[in-house]
Amino acid sequence: MNILITGAAGYIGSHVAKQIIEYTDYNLTIIDNLSTGKKETILALQNILKNKESGTQKMEFIKEDLCNFKAIEKIFADGGFDALIHFAASIVVPESVLNPLKYYMNNTLNTINIVNLCNKYDVGKMVFSSTAAVYGEPKTIPVNEDAHLAPINPYGWSKLMSEQVICDTAKANKNFKYIIFRYFNVAGADLENRIGQSFPNATHLIKVAAQTAIGKRKQIAIYGNNYNTKDGTCVRDYIHVDDLAFAHIMGLEYLKEFDSDIFNVGYGKGYSVKEVIDTMKTVSGVDFKVIYEDRRAGDPAQLVSDNRKIINAYAKLKRFGLKKMFPRLFRYDNLELICKTALAWEKNYSL
Ligand SMILES: NC(=O)c1ccc[n+]([C@@H]2O[C@H](COP(=O)([O-])OP(=O)(O)OC[C@H]3O[C@@H](n4cnc5c(N)ncnc54)[C@H](O)[C@@H]3O)[C@@H](O)[C@H]2O)c1
Protein backbone atom coordinates (compact mmCIF):
# COMPACT_ATOMS: atom_id res chain seq x y z
CA MET A 1 0.00 0.00 0.00
CA ASN A 2 1.06 3.59 -0.59
CA ILE A 3 0.12 5.79 2.31
CA LEU A 4 0.00 9.56 2.46
CA ILE A 5 0.39 11.04 5.94
CA THR A 6 -0.10 14.72 6.68
CA GLY A 7 1.54 16.16 9.79
CA ALA A 8 3.95 13.28 10.49
CA ALA A 9 6.75 15.65 11.51
CA GLY A 10 4.54 16.29 14.54
CA TYR A 11 4.00 14.39 17.75
CA ILE A 12 1.33 11.79 17.04
CA GLY A 13 1.89 11.50 13.28
CA SER A 14 5.55 10.66 13.80
CA HIS A 15 4.70 7.79 16.16
CA VAL A 16 2.26 6.42 13.58
CA ALA A 17 4.85 6.75 10.80
CA LYS A 18 7.36 4.92 13.02
CA GLN A 19 4.92 2.05 13.55
CA ILE A 20 4.06 1.87 9.84
CA ILE A 21 7.79 1.40 9.28
CA GLU A 22 8.09 -1.11 12.11
CA TYR A 23 4.97 -3.19 11.51
CA THR A 24 4.24 -2.98 7.78
CA ASP A 25 5.90 -2.71 4.39
CA TYR A 26 3.70 0.17 3.28
CA ASN A 27 5.37 3.07 1.47
CA LEU A 28 4.99 6.44 3.12
CA THR A 29 4.74 9.95 1.77
CA ILE A 30 4.74 12.65 4.43
CA ILE A 31 3.49 16.19 3.91
CA ASP A 32 4.27 18.69 6.65
CA ASN A 33 4.90 22.44 6.67
CA LEU A 34 7.05 22.14 9.83
CA SER A 35 4.98 24.81 11.58
CA THR A 36 5.02 22.81 14.82
CA GLY A 37 6.63 19.64 13.48
CA LYS A 38 10.40 19.25 13.28
CA LYS A 39 12.85 18.29 10.56
CA GLU A 40 14.79 16.30 13.22
CA THR A 41 11.73 14.09 13.63
CA ILE A 42 11.76 13.29 9.92
CA LEU A 43 15.48 12.49 10.17
CA ALA A 44 14.77 10.15 13.10
CA LEU A 45 12.10 8.37 11.02
CA GLN A 46 14.54 8.06 8.12
CA ASN A 47 17.01 6.42 10.51
CA ILE A 48 14.40 3.99 11.79
CA LEU A 49 13.67 3.01 8.18
CA LYS A 50 17.39 2.69 7.38
CA ASN A 51 17.87 0.33 10.32
CA LYS A 52 15.00 -1.89 9.26
CA GLU A 53 16.13 -5.14 7.70
CA SER A 54 13.68 -5.47 4.78
CA GLY A 55 14.87 -3.09 2.10
CA THR A 56 11.95 -2.31 -0.22
CA GLN A 57 9.91 0.11 1.85
CA LYS A 58 10.17 3.80 0.91
CA MET A 59 9.54 7.02 2.75
CA GLU A 60 9.41 10.44 1.13
CA PHE A 61 9.13 13.77 2.95
CA ILE A 62 7.58 16.77 1.19
CA LYS A 63 7.71 20.12 2.96
CA GLU A 64 4.47 21.72 1.91
CA ASP A 65 1.54 23.59 3.39
CA LEU A 66 -1.89 22.01 3.03
CA CYS A 67 -3.34 25.41 2.21
CA ASN A 68 -1.31 25.40 -1.01
CA PHE A 69 -4.08 23.56 -2.87
CA LYS A 70 -2.26 23.44 -6.22
CA ALA A 71 0.87 21.84 -4.79
CA ILE A 72 -1.19 19.40 -2.71
CA GLU A 73 -3.21 18.36 -5.77
CA LYS A 74 0.00 17.62 -7.65
CA ILE A 75 1.16 15.37 -4.81
CA PHE A 76 -2.14 13.45 -5.03
CA ALA A 77 -2.00 13.30 -8.83
CA ASP A 78 1.55 11.87 -8.78
CA GLY A 79 1.24 9.70 -5.67
CA GLY A 80 -1.04 6.74 -6.48
CA PHE A 81 -2.08 6.63 -2.81
CA ASP A 82 -4.27 3.88 -1.37
CA ALA A 83 -4.84 5.55 1.98
CA LEU A 84 -4.55 8.90 3.70
CA ILE A 85 -3.88 9.46 7.40
CA HIS A 86 -4.61 13.07 8.20
CA PHE A 87 -3.00 14.56 11.32
CA ALA A 88 -1.99 18.05 10.19
CA ALA A 89 -3.93 20.62 12.15
CA SER A 90 -3.73 23.48 14.60
CA ILE A 91 -4.40 22.12 18.06
CA VAL A 92 -4.28 24.75 20.79
CA VAL A 93 -7.75 25.30 22.27
CA PRO A 94 -7.27 28.81 23.77
CA GLU A 95 -5.69 29.99 20.51
CA SER A 96 -8.74 28.70 18.64
CA VAL A 97 -10.95 30.98 20.76
CA LEU A 98 -8.80 34.02 19.92
CA ASN A 99 -8.26 33.14 16.28
CA PRO A 100 -11.11 30.87 15.14
CA LEU A 101 -10.57 31.42 11.43
CA LYS A 102 -7.07 29.94 11.67
CA TYR A 103 -8.74 26.74 12.95
CA TYR A 104 -11.57 26.70 10.43
CA MET A 105 -9.08 27.23 7.62
CA ASN A 106 -6.22 24.99 8.72
CA ASN A 107 -8.40 22.23 10.11
CA THR A 108 -11.76 22.28 8.35
CA LEU A 109 -11.02 23.88 5.00
CA ASN A 110 -7.83 21.90 4.42
CA THR A 111 -9.67 18.70 5.36
CA ILE A 112 -12.41 19.50 2.82
CA ASN A 113 -9.71 19.99 0.20
CA ILE A 114 -7.95 16.71 0.85
CA VAL A 115 -11.19 14.74 1.10
CA ASN A 116 -12.07 16.19 -2.29
CA LEU A 117 -8.66 15.10 -3.61
CA CYS A 118 -9.15 11.60 -2.18
CA ASN A 119 -12.33 11.37 -4.24
CA LYS A 120 -10.75 12.84 -7.35
CA TYR A 121 -7.67 10.58 -7.22
CA ASP A 122 -9.36 7.39 -5.94
CA VAL A 123 -7.80 7.28 -2.50
CA GLY A 124 -10.25 4.83 -0.95
CA LYS A 125 -9.32 4.92 2.73
CA MET A 126 -8.92 7.76 5.17
CA VAL A 127 -7.98 7.75 8.84
CA PHE A 128 -8.75 11.03 10.56
CA SER A 129 -7.51 12.52 13.86
CA SER A 130 -10.45 13.88 15.75
CA THR A 131 -10.73 14.68 19.40
CA ALA A 132 -12.76 14.23 22.57
CA ALA A 133 -13.31 18.00 22.28
CA VAL A 134 -16.24 17.18 19.96
CA TYR A 135 -18.17 16.07 23.08
CA GLY A 136 -17.79 19.43 24.81
CA GLU A 137 -18.91 18.92 28.41
CA PRO A 138 -20.35 15.40 28.35
CA LYS A 139 -23.29 14.64 30.61
CA THR A 140 -22.28 11.01 31.18
CA ILE A 141 -18.83 9.66 32.08
CA PRO A 142 -17.35 7.55 30.57
CA VAL A 143 -18.42 9.10 27.29
CA ASN A 144 -19.28 6.83 24.37
CA GLU A 145 -19.31 7.54 20.64
CA ASP A 146 -23.09 8.11 20.58
CA ALA A 147 -22.96 10.89 23.15
CA HIS A 148 -24.32 14.30 22.26
CA LEU A 149 -21.81 16.26 20.16
CA ALA A 150 -21.51 19.81 21.43
CA PRO A 151 -18.03 21.34 21.17
CA ILE A 152 -17.40 24.37 23.35
CA ASN A 153 -14.58 25.95 21.37
CA PRO A 154 -13.64 26.55 17.72
CA TYR A 155 -10.99 23.80 17.82
CA GLY A 156 -13.64 21.22 18.68
CA TRP A 157 -16.02 22.64 16.09
CA SER A 158 -13.32 22.63 13.40
CA LYS A 159 -12.86 18.89 14.03
CA LEU A 160 -16.57 18.11 14.25
CA MET A 161 -17.21 19.90 10.96
CA SER A 162 -14.37 17.91 9.41
CA GLU A 163 -15.97 14.69 10.70
CA GLN A 164 -19.26 15.72 9.06
CA VAL A 165 -17.54 16.38 5.73
CA ILE A 166 -15.84 12.98 5.82
CA CYS A 167 -19.01 11.08 6.82
CA ASP A 168 -21.24 12.78 4.23
CA THR A 169 -18.67 12.21 1.50
CA ALA A 170 -18.42 8.52 2.34
CA LYS A 171 -22.22 8.20 2.20
CA ALA A 172 -22.19 9.61 -1.31
CA ASN A 173 -19.10 7.74 -2.55
CA LYS A 174 -19.09 4.03 -1.74
CA ASN A 175 -15.42 3.76 -2.78
CA PHE A 176 -14.36 6.08 0.02
CA LYS A 177 -14.15 4.65 3.55
CA TYR A 178 -12.97 6.28 6.76
CA ILE A 179 -12.02 5.69 10.33
CA ILE A 180 -12.40 8.66 12.63
CA PHE A 181 -10.51 8.43 15.91
CA ARG A 182 -11.53 10.68 18.76
CA TYR A 183 -8.40 10.93 20.88
CA PHE A 184 -8.49 11.61 24.58
CA ASN A 185 -5.32 13.01 26.27
CA VAL A 186 -2.22 11.81 24.48
CA ALA A 187 1.08 11.65 26.36
CA GLY A 188 4.46 9.92 26.65
CA ALA A 189 7.05 9.19 23.98
CA ASP A 190 8.75 6.41 22.04
CA LEU A 191 10.12 3.84 24.50
CA GLU A 192 13.51 3.99 22.77
CA ASN A 193 13.54 7.78 23.06
CA ARG A 194 13.96 8.38 19.32
CA ILE A 195 10.94 10.67 18.87
CA GLY A 196 8.59 12.54 21.19
CA GLN A 197 6.60 15.73 21.67
CA SER A 198 9.04 18.29 20.26
CA PHE A 199 7.04 21.49 20.26
CA PRO A 200 8.44 23.48 23.22
CA ASN A 201 5.28 25.53 23.82
CA ALA A 202 2.96 22.53 23.89
CA THR A 203 0.33 22.81 26.60
CA HIS A 204 -0.16 19.11 27.40
CA LEU A 205 -0.12 18.52 31.17
CA ILE A 206 2.34 15.61 31.20
CA LYS A 207 4.79 17.40 28.92
CA VAL A 208 4.60 20.56 31.02
CA ALA A 209 5.08 18.51 34.22
CA ALA A 210 8.16 16.85 32.67
CA GLN A 211 9.53 20.26 31.63
CA THR A 212 9.00 21.53 35.17
CA ALA A 213 10.67 18.47 36.69
CA ILE A 214 13.86 19.13 34.74
CA GLY A 215 13.83 22.90 35.28
CA LYS A 216 12.75 24.05 31.80
CA ARG A 217 9.83 25.73 33.58
CA LYS A 218 9.89 27.24 37.06
CA GLN A 219 6.49 25.94 38.15
CA ILE A 220 3.34 24.26 36.95
CA ALA A 221 -0.18 25.62 37.38
CA ILE A 222 -3.26 23.64 38.34
CA TYR A 223 -6.34 25.40 36.99
CA GLY A 224 -9.11 24.95 39.54
CA ASN A 225 -9.17 22.72 42.62
CA ASN A 226 -12.86 22.87 43.44
CA TYR A 227 -14.30 20.59 40.75
CA ASN A 228 -16.62 17.82 41.76
CA THR A 229 -13.92 15.14 41.39
CA LYS A 230 -11.91 12.89 43.72
CA ASP A 231 -9.47 15.64 44.76
CA GLY A 232 -11.07 18.74 43.24
CA THR A 233 -8.82 18.87 40.15
CA CYS A 234 -9.92 17.91 36.61
CA VAL A 235 -9.90 14.26 35.62
CA ARG A 236 -8.66 13.13 32.20
CA ASP A 237 -7.98 9.89 30.35
CA TYR A 238 -4.27 9.74 29.41
CA ILE A 239 -3.19 7.36 26.65
CA HIS A 240 0.39 6.54 25.69
CA VAL A 241 1.15 7.88 22.22
CA ASP A 242 2.38 4.47 20.99
CA ASP A 243 -0.92 2.82 21.92
CA LEU A 244 -2.78 5.57 20.11
CA ALA A 245 -0.44 5.13 17.15
CA PHE A 246 -1.09 1.40 16.99
CA ALA A 247 -4.82 2.08 16.79
CA HIS A 248 -4.08 3.75 13.42
CA ILE A 249 -2.35 0.63 12.13
CA MET A 250 -5.41 -1.28 13.26
CA GLY A 251 -7.65 1.29 11.56
CA LEU A 252 -5.97 0.75 8.20
CA GLU A 253 -6.40 -3.04 8.51
CA TYR A 254 -9.95 -2.67 9.76
CA LEU A 255 -10.96 -0.79 6.62
CA LYS A 256 -9.81 -3.73 4.48
CA GLU A 257 -12.50 -5.88 6.13
CA PHE A 258 -15.17 -3.63 7.54
CA ASP A 259 -17.10 -0.43 6.98
CA SER A 260 -16.31 3.10 8.01
CA ASP A 261 -16.63 3.89 11.68
CA ILE A 262 -15.86 6.27 14.53
CA PHE A 263 -13.95 5.20 17.64
CA ASN A 264 -12.93 6.78 20.91
CA VAL A 265 -9.29 6.11 21.71
CA GLY A 266 -8.47 6.24 25.40
CA TYR A 267 -7.88 3.78 28.24
CA GLY A 268 -11.25 4.38 29.85
CA LYS A 269 -9.58 5.40 33.08
CA GLY A 270 -9.39 8.83 34.68
CA TYR A 271 -6.52 10.45 36.59
CA SER A 272 -6.77 13.84 38.25
CA VAL A 273 -4.34 16.63 37.41
CA LYS A 274 -2.98 16.31 40.93
CA GLU A 275 -2.43 12.55 40.55
CA VAL A 276 -0.56 13.13 37.31
CA ILE A 277 1.67 15.78 38.87
CA ASP A 278 2.35 13.55 41.89
CA THR A 279 3.27 10.68 39.56
CA MET A 280 5.69 12.93 37.66
CA LYS A 281 7.22 14.01 40.98
CA THR A 282 7.69 10.35 41.95
CA VAL A 283 9.24 9.19 38.68
CA SER A 284 11.52 12.25 38.42
CA GLY A 285 12.39 12.37 42.12
CA VAL A 286 11.89 16.16 42.00
CA ASP A 287 9.43 17.97 44.25
CA PHE A 288 8.82 20.81 41.77
CA LYS A 289 6.69 23.87 42.48
CA VAL A 290 2.95 23.70 41.87
CA ILE A 291 0.67 26.74 41.99
CA TYR A 292 -3.11 26.92 41.93
CA GLU A 293 -4.94 29.25 39.58
CA ASP A 294 -8.58 29.90 38.71
CA ARG A 295 -10.51 27.47 36.57
CA ARG A 296 -10.11 27.96 32.82
CA ALA A 297 -13.27 28.55 30.82
CA GLY A 298 -14.48 25.43 29.06
CA ASP A 299 -12.53 22.80 31.01
CA PRO A 300 -14.98 19.99 31.79
CA ALA A 301 -14.52 18.44 35.24
CA GLN A 302 -14.07 14.94 33.80
CA LEU A 303 -13.34 13.54 30.36
CA VAL A 304 -12.93 9.78 30.29
CA SER A 305 -13.55 7.52 27.31
CA ASP A 306 -15.83 4.56 26.99
CA ASN A 307 -13.41 2.51 24.87
CA ARG A 308 -15.40 -0.71 24.49
CA LYS A 309 -16.11 -0.10 20.82
CA ILE A 310 -12.46 0.02 19.72
CA ILE A 311 -11.55 -2.93 21.95
CA ASN A 312 -14.34 -4.98 20.32
CA ALA A 313 -13.16 -3.87 16.87
CA TYR A 314 -9.67 -5.12 17.66
CA ALA A 315 -11.04 -8.46 18.80
CA LYS A 316 -13.05 -8.72 15.56
CA LEU A 317 -9.94 -8.00 13.51
CA LYS A 318 -7.92 -10.60 15.36
CA ARG A 319 -10.31 -13.20 14.11
CA PHE A 320 -9.48 -12.06 10.58
CA GLY A 321 -5.78 -12.66 11.27
CA LEU A 322 -3.97 -9.36 10.97
CA LYS A 323 -0.26 -10.17 10.64
CA LYS A 324 1.26 -7.91 13.28
CA MET A 325 -0.96 -8.48 16.26
CA PHE A 326 -0.44 -7.96 19.95
CA PRO A 327 -2.39 -9.81 22.62
CA ARG A 328 -3.89 -6.50 23.70
CA LEU A 329 -4.67 -3.34 21.78
CA PHE A 330 -3.34 -1.18 24.63
CA ARG A 331 0.09 -2.24 25.84
CA TYR A 332 1.26 0.80 27.78
CA ASP A 333 -1.70 1.53 30.04
CA ASN A 334 0.44 2.66 32.96
CA LEU A 335 0.66 6.28 34.14
CA GLU A 336 4.17 5.82 35.55
CA LEU A 337 5.43 4.49 32.24
CA ILE A 338 3.77 7.36 30.39
CA CYS A 339 5.41 9.90 32.71
CA LYS A 340 8.80 8.13 32.53
CA THR A 341 8.86 8.15 28.73
CA ALA A 342 7.74 11.81 28.61
CA LEU A 343 10.47 12.71 31.10
CA ALA A 344 13.17 10.77 29.26
CA TRP A 345 12.22 12.54 26.02
CA GLU A 346 12.23 15.96 27.67
CA LYS A 347 15.74 15.31 29.04
CA ASN A 348 16.92 14.17 25.64
CA TYR A 349 15.35 17.00 23.72
CA SER A 350 17.30 20.26 23.75
CA LEU A 351 14.60 22.94 23.20
N1 LIG B 1 -2.01 15.90 21.11
C1 LIG B 1 -3.22 15.61 21.57
O1 LIG B 1 -3.39 15.39 22.80
C2 LIG B 1 -4.40 15.49 20.63
C3 LIG B 1 -5.67 15.21 21.16
C4 LIG B 1 -6.75 15.10 20.30
C5 LIG B 1 -6.56 15.22 18.93
N2 LIG B 1 -5.33 15.50 18.41
C6 LIG B 1 -5.19 15.64 16.95
O2 LIG B 1 -4.07 14.89 16.52
C7 LIG B 1 -3.47 15.50 15.40
C8 LIG B 1 -1.96 15.59 15.60
O3 LIG B 1 -1.72 16.34 16.80
P1 LIG B 1 -0.26 16.48 17.41
O4 LIG B 1 -0.40 16.51 18.88
O5 LIG B 1 0.64 15.47 16.79
O6 LIG B 1 0.12 17.95 16.93
P2 LIG B 1 1.49 18.50 16.29
O7 LIG B 1 1.34 19.98 16.28
O8 LIG B 1 2.65 17.90 16.96
O9 LIG B 1 1.41 17.92 14.81
C9 LIG B 1 0.72 18.54 13.77
C10 LIG B 1 1.63 18.51 12.55
O10 LIG B 1 0.91 19.08 11.44
C11 LIG B 1 1.75 20.02 10.77
N3 LIG B 1 0.87 21.00 10.15
C12 LIG B 1 -0.02 21.82 10.75
N4 LIG B 1 -0.67 22.56 9.83
C13 LIG B 1 -0.20 22.18 8.62
C14 LIG B 1 -0.47 22.59 7.29
N5 LIG B 1 -1.34 23.56 7.00
N6 LIG B 1 0.20 21.99 6.28
C15 LIG B 1 1.12 21.03 6.53
N7 LIG B 1 1.42 20.60 7.78
C16 LIG B 1 0.77 21.18 8.80
C17 LIG B 1 2.66 20.58 11.86
O11 LIG B 1 3.87 21.12 11.39
C18 LIG B 1 2.89 19.36 12.73
O12 LIG B 1 4.01 18.61 12.30
C19 LIG B 1 -4.17 16.85 15.21
O13 LIG B 1 -5.09 16.72 14.16
C20 LIG B 1 -4.88 17.06 16.52
O14 LIG B 1 -6.06 17.82 16.37
C21 LIG B 1 -4.25 15.65 19.25
The ligand as a Gaussian input file, in Angstrom:
#p B3LYP/6-31G(d) Opt

LIG

0 1
 N       -2.014000      15.901000      21.112000
 C       -3.221000      15.608000      21.571000
 O       -3.393000      15.391000      22.798000
 C       -4.398000      15.491000      20.632000
 C       -5.671000      15.215000      21.165000
 C       -6.755000      15.098000      20.305000
 C       -6.561000      15.220000      18.932000
 N       -5.327000      15.502000      18.413000
 C       -5.189000      15.643000      16.954000
 O       -4.068000      14.888000      16.525000
 C       -3.466000      15.498000      15.396000
 C       -1.961000      15.588000      15.603000
 O       -1.716000      16.341000      16.797000
 P       -0.256000      16.477000      17.407000
 O       -0.401000      16.507000      18.882000
 O        0.642000      15.467000      16.791000
 O        0.121000      17.954000      16.925000
 P        1.486000      18.500000      16.285000
 O        1.342000      19.977000      16.282000
 O        2.655000      17.896000      16.957000
 O        1.412000      17.918000      14.805000
 C        0.717000      18.543000      13.767000
 C        1.626000      18.512000      12.553000
 O        0.908000      19.077000      11.437000
 C        1.755000      20.019000      10.774000
 N        0.866000      20.999000      10.146000
 C       -0.023000      21.822000      10.753000
 N       -0.672000      22.557000       9.834000
 C       -0.198000      22.176000       8.618000
 C       -0.471000      22.593000       7.292000
 N       -1.336000      23.560000       7.000000
 N        0.197000      21.992000       6.283000
 C        1.117000      21.026000       6.535000
 N        1.419000      20.597000       7.778000
 C        0.774000      21.185000       8.803000
 C        2.661000      20.583000      11.865000
 O        3.872000      21.123000      11.387000
 C        2.886000      19.356000      12.735000
 O        4.005000      18.614000      12.297000
 C       -4.170000      16.849000      15.214000
 O       -5.093000      16.717000      14.156000
 C       -4.884000      17.059000      16.522000
 O       -6.055000      17.818000      16.369000
 C       -4.247000      15.655000      19.248000

